[in-house]
């Protein structure tokens, strides 16, 4: 029988974490899945560590990323998408812990023909994981569609790569942009959401992300230039997609103007103006807005500090 769910896991030199992650997948209450482990060219002993599990359980399959896919997380995941046989797709990282009910509850929600993805809560942990799962099946939920794109892009409604199960149909015309080395899921998932796919978000934690300095996110916040440049490239692709679908409203433009302040060395502001294809008058207004933005930010910080001091004195 073909698996109902395809789990795609890219891995790179994580032999010290990956087995614990795979065991948490093996312990899923829902059993009809395949787990495609895509090695991105690691040089540690990952295969030796996971070999016994692969030999014991044929649902776990190990592949090395072919050269026709660009090295990195997006290329490895795209290879996994091309291998996947499941009706549903989910991406897991190689150093995290999966709640035993993850697949079961997501599939339950996706049985609705009008729902194309199931988002859930993800929490984080440091060092050792404490196995104290909440097995309750009672939780709140709400629907998500293109009207929520602004919340998603601003991370007010986070779409972590490992916290969404998708119907495979969502990826028929959507793939990861392989030259992106950071924010690749932010860019891809915004494309999917603006393509008209409706989903559901459930208020239950079904995934636990391990926090450590060697993660892509950790490198981004340490100002790794590859990650930083990738984020600005992802921003431009998001703007291009929104403009093409006539979804680039004032509020989103204002948000991207604020973001561009952190990417002056890449001349992101000018690139956003070019990509957004604004008329002359609107373009001129945004140029004035951008040039006045540092003063506005300074005034905002001053007022905030003044309010804090006043409250303290009172």
QUIUR-V68514 format. One record per residue. N is the residue number from 0. RES is the residue in one letter. BURIAL is + if it has 16 or more other C-alpha atoms within 10 Angstrom, else -. Layout:
[[N/RES/BURIAL] [N/RES/BURIAL]]
This chain:
[[0/X/-] [1/X/-] [2/X/+] [3/X/+] [4/X/+] [5/X/+] [6/X/+] [7/X/+] [8/X/+] [9/X/+] [10/X/+] [11/X/+] [12/X/+] [13/X/+] [14/X/+] [15/X/-] [16/X/+] [17/X/+] [18/X/+] [19/X/+] [20/X/+] [21/X/+] [22/X/-] [23/X/-] [24/X/+] [25/X/+] [26/X/-] [27/X/+] [28/X/-] [29/X/+] [30/X/-] [31/X/+] [32/X/+] [33/X/+] [34/X/+] [35/X/+] [36/X/+] [37/X/+] [38/X/+] [39/X/+] [40/X/+] [41/X/-] [42/X/-] [43/X/-] [44/X/-] [45/X/+] [46/X/-] [47/X/-] [48/X/-] [49/X/+] [50/X/-] [51/X/-] [52/X/+] [53/X/+] [54/X/-] [55/X/-] [56/X/-] [57/X/-] [58/X/+] [59/X/+] [60/X/-] [61/X/-] [62/X/+] [63/X/-] [64/X/+] [65/X/-] [66/X/-] [67/X/-] [68/X/-] [69/X/+] [70/X/+] [71/X/+] [72/X/+] [73/X/+] [74/X/+] [75/X/+] [76/X/+] [77/X/+] [78/X/+] [79/X/+] [80/X/+] [81/X/-] [82/X/-] [83/X/+] [84/X/+] [85/X/+] [86/X/-] [87/X/+] [88/X/+] [89/X/+] [90/X/+] [91/X/+] [92/X/+] [93/X/+] [94/X/+] [95/X/+] [96/X/+] [97/X/+] [98/X/+] [99/X/+] [100/X/+] [101/X/+] [102/X/+] [103/X/-] [104/X/+] [105/X/+] [106/X/+] [107/X/-] [108/X/+] [109/X/+] [110/X/-] [111/X/-] [112/X/-] [113/X/-] [114/X/+] [115/X/+] [116/X/+] [117/X/+] [118/X/+] [119/X/+] [120/X/+] [121/X/+] [122/X/-] [123/X/-] [124/X/-] [125/X/-] [126/X/-] [127/X/-] [128/X/-] [129/X/-] [130/X/-] [131/X/-] [132/X/-] [133/X/-] [134/X/-] [135/X/-] [136/X/-] [137/X/-] [138/X/-] [139/X/-] [140/X/-] [141/X/-] [142/X/-] [143/X/+] [144/X/+] [145/X/+] [146/X/-] [147/X/-] [148/X/+] [149/X/+] [150/X/-] [151/X/+] [152/X/+] [153/X/-] [154/X/-] [155/X/-] [156/X/-] [157/X/+] [158/X/+] [159/X/+] [160/X/+] [161/X/+] [162/X/+] [163/X/+] [164/X/+] [165/X/+] [166/X/+] [167/X/+] [168/X/-] [169/X/+] [170/X/+] [171/X/-] [172/X/-] [173/X/-] [174/X/+] [175/X/+] [176/X/+] [177/X/+] [178/X/+] [179/X/+] [180/X/+] [181/X/+] [182/X/+] [183/X/+] [184/X/+] [185/X/+] [186/X/+] [187/X/+] [188/X/+] [189/X/+] [190/X/+] [191/X/+] [192/X/+] [193/X/+] [194/X/+] [195/X/-] [196/X/+] [197/X/+] [198/X/+] [199/X/+] [200/X/+] [201/X/+] [202/X/-] [203/X/+] [204/X/+] [205/X/+] [206/X/+] [207/X/+] [208/X/+] [209/X/+] [210/X/-] [211/X/-] [212/X/-] [213/X/-] [214/X/-] [215/X/+] [216/X/+] [217/X/-] [218/X/+] [219/X/+] [220/X/-] [221/X/-] [222/X/-] [223/X/-] [224/X/-] [225/X/-] [226/X/+] [227/X/+] [228/X/+] [229/X/+] [230/X/+] [231/X/+] [232/X/+] [233/X/+] [234/X/+] [235/X/+] [236/X/+] [237/X/+] [238/X/+] [239/X/+] [240/X/+] [241/X/+] [242/X/+] [243/X/-] [244/X/-] [245/X/-] [246/X/+] [247/X/+] [248/X/-] [249/X/-] [250/X/-] [251/X/+] [252/X/+] [253/X/-] [254/X/-] [255/X/+] [256/X/+] [257/X/+] [258/X/-] [259/X/+] [260/X/-] [261/X/-] [262/X/-] [263/X/-] [264/X/-] [265/X/-] [266/X/-] [267/X/+] [268/X/+] [269/X/-] [270/X/-] [271/X/+] [272/X/+] [273/X/-] [274/X/+] [275/X/+] [276/X/-] [277/X/-] [278/X/-] [279/X/-] [280/X/-] [281/X/-] [282/X/-] [283/X/-] [284/X/-] [285/X/+] [286/X/+] [287/X/-] [288/X/-] [289/X/+] [290/X/-] [291/X/-] [292/X/-] [293/X/-] [294/X/-] [295/X/-] [296/X/-] [297/X/-] [298/X/-] [299/X/-] [300/X/-] [301/X/-] [302/X/-] [303/X/-] [304/X/-] [305/X/-] [306/X/-] [307/X/-] [308/X/-] [309/X/-] [310/X/-] [311/X/-] [312/X/-] [313/X/-]]
